[in-house]
Amino acid sequence: MSETDTPATPAEAVSRVPDVVGVYGGGRMGAGIAHAFATAGARVIVIESTEDTVAAARQRIDASTSKSQSKGIDVPGTVVVDRDPTLLDEALLVVEAVPEIVELKQEVLAAIAKHAPAASIATNTSALSIDELAAALPRPQALIGLHFFNPVPVSELVEVVVGTHTDTRLVEVARGWVAGLGKTAITVKDSPGFASSRLGVALALEAMRMVEDGVASAEDIDRAMTLGYRHPAGPLTTTDIVGLDVRLGIAEHLAEELGPRFAPPQILRDKVAAGELGRKSGQGFYTW
């Protein structure tokens, strides 16, 4: 793809993923994103920073794809995990999937732009400003938000987040990528927490305050939402799955942007300080 190439038109983009996709970051979300694109038939290049993280990413992806194959789900694409970012020069799309730290994401996005100058770039941020992240790029119009949900291979939703400078054609192309993954896209403008994180965190923070105030147990608060409102999982179970540290970071960001109604409860700060991060640490609001 040359620098003069333009993205596919909306008609061409329907239900189609790029032939070659890069994913920068092979953690839980990055591995899941790689798996999803490979299931849709793409050749995926995952970039990690050290030999240890390369090995860990390979293990995550192999375990995830093996689980799918054991259920009879074909994974026709391929996934390569490497430390060499120059491999991204073949990619038509590169998805950034590193932790929710503005400076880190900007550094990674700048590296992607350097090694894949003609590619469209997506950030998997769940709450950070697309415009702020795009400031690190020579072509801010090439950046769009693709907010995937955990676990990525089986989740049905992707938020397509549109920055001030995002090319309008890229929005339709991105919706086509999501359709090609067999998922449903919602389109939201760049605003604090987008749609899903803003609503999900608001519910979870109130649930935490209820536990803190002794209104009810975590189990009963979750049952109120799963049985009374038919949510597939309660807000505290979901917090454990997402990670209490992740929820804390998002809440702090939303409180700074939208005001004290998003201020993290003390119970959340205390649990994170104690290393009770949810499912990944074995203890959060529940024991896993």
N, C-alpha and C positions, 0 to 999 in steps of 0.2 A: 504494500500500500504506500503510495507516494504522498508527499506533503500536500499535493494539489488534489488528491482524492477527496471526495465528500462522502458522508454516510449514505447508506441506502435510503431510498425514498420510503415514505410510510407504507406504500403498497408492497414494496419488496421486503419490508421489515417484519411483516406479520408472521408470527409464530416461527421465528428463525433466530438461531444463535450464531455468532461468528464461528468460523472454522477453527481459529486459534484464539484462545483466551488466556491472558495472564492473570495470576492472582498473587498479589504481594502480601505475604503473611500466611503461614500455614497453621495457625492456631485452630481452635474449635470452629470458629466461623469460616475462616479461610479454607480449611479442609472441607467443610460442608459445601461451600460455594464451588470449589473445584470438583467435588463429587457431582453436584447438580449439573454443571456444564458438561462433564464427561458423560453423564447419563443421557444428555441431549445430543451427544455425538461429537462434541468439540475435542480438539487437542488442547490440553490445559498445561500451562507452565506455571508452577508454583515457586516463588522465590522466598527463601529464608536466609537468615543472617549467619548462622554458624552450622558446623557439622552436626552438633547435637540437635539443634532445632530442625535441621533438614531430616534427620532420622526420625524425630518425633512426628513431624508432619507426614512423612511417608507411612508411618505406623497408623496414624489417625485415618488417613485416606484409604489405606488397604483394609483396615477394619470396617470402615463405613461401606466401601464398595462390596466387600465380601458379604456383609449383612444383607445388602440389597440383592446380591446374586443368589443368596440362600433362599430368598423369598421369590425367586423367579423373575427378578427385575434385571433386564439386560443393561449393561453399561458399555456401549459400543465405543465411546471415546477413550482417550488415553490421558494419563497424568504423569508429568515429569516434575520432580522436586529438585531444585538446585540452588546454589548460592550465587550464580552468575547472572546479574540483571541484564546483561547484553542479550540474553536469550529472548527477552521481551520484544526485540525489534520485529519479530514475526507476528506479534499479536495485533489483532484489530480492536480488541477491547482489553483493558487491564483494570482489574478490580483491586482497590486498596483495602486490606482487611487487617490492619494493625490496631493496637489498643487505642482507646478514646483519649488521646493526648494530642492537643492541637499541634504542638511543635513537632512531635513525632510524625503525625500524619502529613504535615506540610513538607517535612524532609523526605518522606517516602514518595509523596506525589511529585516533588521536584525530580527525584531520581527516575520515576516512571517517565516523566516528560522528556528527560534526557535520553533514556535508552529506548523509548518507543514514541518518538516525536510525532508520528502521524496517527497514533491510536486514540480512540475515545477512552476516557478515563472515568471510572466510577469509584465513589467512596462508599464503604459500607457503614459509615457512621450512623449511630442511632439517634443522635441529638445535636451534634456540632453543626455550626453554620457552614453551608456549602460555599457561600461567598467568602467567608474567612479562609477556608481551605483553598479556594481557587486563587487566592492572592499569591500563592506560591508558584503558580503556573504561568508560563509564557502565553498559553492559550486558555484563558479561563472559560471560554465558551465550550471547551472540550470536556468539562467536568460536569458530572451529574451524580446525584445520590441514588444508590441502589441499596436500600435498607432491607437486608434479608433477616429472616427470623430463625431461631434455633429450636429444633434441629433443622438445618437448611434442606436436606434431601426430601423431607416429608412435609415441610411447612407449605402452606398454600399461598401466602401473601408476600409481596415485595412492594415496599414503598418506593416510588420513583419521585425523587426530590429535586425540584427545579430551582436553580440559583438565578440570580438577577441576570447573569451573563450567559447562562446555558443556552446553547443553540436550540431553537425551537424544533428543528428537524431531529435533533438528537433525542428529544423527549419521545417522539413517536417511534424512533428506532429502538429506544430502550424498552418501551412497552412491548415491542415485538420480541426482544430478547426474553422478557419475562414470560410472554406467551409461549415462546419456544421451549422454555423450561417446564411448561405445564403448570405454571403458577398464575395467579391473578395480580394485576398491578393496580394500585391506586396512585393517583398523581397529586402531590401536595407541593405548595410553595415552600421555599426555604424560610422556616420560622422555628423558634426554639422548641425542640422536642418533636417537630413535625406533627403528625396526627397520632401515631400509635404510642410513641414514648410519652408524649404529653398526657394522653388519657390513661395509659397503663400505669405510669408512675404516680399520677394523682390518686388513683384507686389504691395502689399499693401503700403509699405513704399514709393514707387515712386508715387502712387496715393495721399498719404498724402502730399508729397512735392509739387505736382501739385496744391492741394488745398491751401497750404501755399503760393505758388507763384502767386495765383490768375489766374492760367491757365484756370480753369473751376470750376463749382460747383461740390460738391460731387455727386449730382444726375446725372449730365451729364457725369462725369468720369465713374460712374458705368454703365450708359447706353451705353457708348462706348464699354464696355466689354461684357455686356449682349446681346446687339443687333448686335454689330459689330463682336464679337468673339464667341457668343453663350455660354458664361459662364452662369451657372444657377443663379449666384448672383455676383454683382460687388465686387471689392476688399474692398471697404469701408463698404458696407453692411455686408460683411463677417467679417470684423474686429469688427463691432458692435456686431455681433452674438457671435464671439469667445470671445470677451472681450478685451478692449483696454489695460487693465493692463496685460493680458496674452500676447498680441502681443508685448507690451513693454519689458516684461521679455525675450521673445524669441529673439527680435531684439538686446537687450543688450548682450545676450549670443552669438549670431551669430557675432556681431561686434567684440567681444573679440576674437572669434575663427577664423573668416574669414576676418576681416578687416573693414575699415571705410565705405565700400559700404552698410553695414547693420546698420550704426549709426542711432538711432531713430531721426526723425525730431522733432523740438521743439514743433510743434502743438500736437504731440502725448504725449510728456512729460507734456505739459500744461493741456491737457484734463484729463489725469490720475490724476494729482495733484489736479484738480478741482472736482474729483469724477465722471467725465463723462466717465463711463466705458463701455458704449454701452447699449445693450438691458437690461442687468440685473440691471442697475441703472436707466433706462428710458431715458438716454441721452448719445449720443456719437457723431458720425458724423451725426446722425439722431436723431429725437425725437421718442421714442417708446411709 
